[in-house]
Amino acid sequence: MNTLQISYFLSIVEHRTFSKASEENYVSQPTISKHIRNLEAELGTKLFDRTKTPIELTSIGEVYYKLFSDFISELERIQELGRKQHASFEGRIRIGILSGWKLPSILTDLLIEFQENHP
């Protein structure tokens, strides 16, 4: 199971058709169907009652809908926290070199380049 399959599942539930979900996700309807078949096989259950139009969730599909909705919401929250953390990460690096050290020229060149790129 992966987040793409979960996203497709949630999209189908939102639109109540595979075709509208495929349009929203810019993939073919057979692609959406294949991902859902694989998800159902992995979970060992049918998520949709395809005999009805528009399609409906099975009772276990409703359980997975709640779980997957919560999972995606939490994943998005964590990703946003990560972006904020990364954006706020600033600092200063000080590297001291003793005058008597004989460093390889490649290392001194890299340090100079780093200092120029990251003043």
PyMOL commands that set and color helices and strands:
alter all, ss='L'
color gray80, all
select helices_A, chain A and resi 3-15+18-25+29-43+59-87+105-117
alter helices_A, ss='H'
color red, helices_A
select strands_A, chain A and resi 48-49+56-57
alter strands_A, ss='S'
color yellow, strands_A
deselect
rebuild
show_as cartoon
